[in-house]
Amino acid sequence: MLDHVGILVADWNKAKAFYDAAFAPLGITLLNEVPVEFTGGVKVGGYGKEGPDFWLTEATETGPGRHYAFRTETRADVDAFYTAALAAGGTDNGAPGLREHYHPTYYGAFVIDPDGNNIEAVCHAPG
């Protein structure tokens, strides 16, 4: 249904460092940085596996509270994301574990990024 999404970040370098580290266990990397000549001097970049699906745009007003969940293949990927995101400066918002109230096989972990967004890794595969 969605082709891509984006969030606003207050500090491009801090956000980039966070997402580079948090996404590394999931195989997600920064695939595209839009030249500042085309953005009016604003730093913009897209993360993904095959194409840029999750975009960061540097801005003065970020508006925390958004939620984004990234699907993983294994529960170990969820655990690795959580560990990497915390080490990169994220804040715990729900340790890795089953969330059976959502679905019997829903295994997820939640981290608040440096701009206040709730970032999740989730695996739907059975244990």
N, C-alpha and C positions, 0 to 999 in steps of 0.2 A: 504494500500500500504506500509506504513512504519511500521516496528515492534518496533523500538525504536530510539531515538536520544540522543545526548549528547553535552555538552558544556564544555569548559575549564574555570576554575575559578582561580583567583589569590590567594584568601584567603579562604580556605575550611570552616573555622568556620564562617566567615562573610557570605559567600554564603549560607551555611546550615541554618543559622539563618534567612536569608532573605527568602529562599524558604520554610522553615518550616512555617513561618508566612503567606506568600503570598498564599501558596497552602492550608492551613488549611480550609478556607471557601469552597474550592472545594472538600474536602474529599481526597486530595492527600497527601500522607505521604512518608517519607523515608522508603523504604521497604528492602533495601539491602545495606550493606557496605562491599566492598570487602576487605578481610584481607590484610594488607600492605605487608605481606610475598609474596603475589601473584602479587603485583603491583610495586615492586621495591621501596617500601616506599612511594608511591604516594597515597593520599586519593582519593577514588572513591566510589560513592554511587548512587543508583538508586531510583527515586521517581515514584509513581504510585498509582493506586487504587487496582488492582488485581495482578499486576506484575510490575516490574520496567520498565518503558517506557521512562523516562527522566533522563539521567545520568549526574552527575557532576564529573569532574576530575580536581584535583588541578594541576596547571601548572604555569610556570613562564611567558609564553606568552599566553595571552587569546584571542586576536583578537576580539574586540567588533564588534557589528553590526549585529549579527544574529537575526532572528525573529522566535519566537515560539508562536503559538496560542493554547490555551487549551479550548476545548469545555465544556460549562456548560449547565445545564438543564434549568436554569431560569436567568432572567435579574438581579434578586436580588443577585445571585451568582457572576455575573460580578461586581456589585457594591461592594460586600463584598471583593472580590479579590483586587480590586483597592484600597480600604481603607486600607486593611491589608498590601498590598505591599508598599504603601507610608509610612505607620507607621513603616515598617521594614527597611526603608532606600532607597526605590526605588524613582525614579524621574518621575514625570508626563510626559507622552508622548501622552496623549489623554484621556480625562475624559470619563466616561461611557456615552454612547449615541448611537443613531441609526446612522448607516453608510449606508444610503440608496443608495449611489453611488455604493456600493458593491452588495447589495441585499436589497429589501424592509424590511426584518425582521432582518437584520444584526445589532446586538447590541453588542458593544465591548468596551473594555477599554485597554489602553496601558501604560506600565510602563517600564522604563529603569532600569535594575538590576544593582547591584554594579560593574559588569564587562562590562557594556555598551551594553548588549543584550536587544532587544525590546521584552518584554514578554506581551502577550495579553490573556485576557479571552474573550470568545465570546459565545453568545447565538443566535441560529437561530430560536427559537420559536417565534411565533407572540405574541405581547404585552400582 
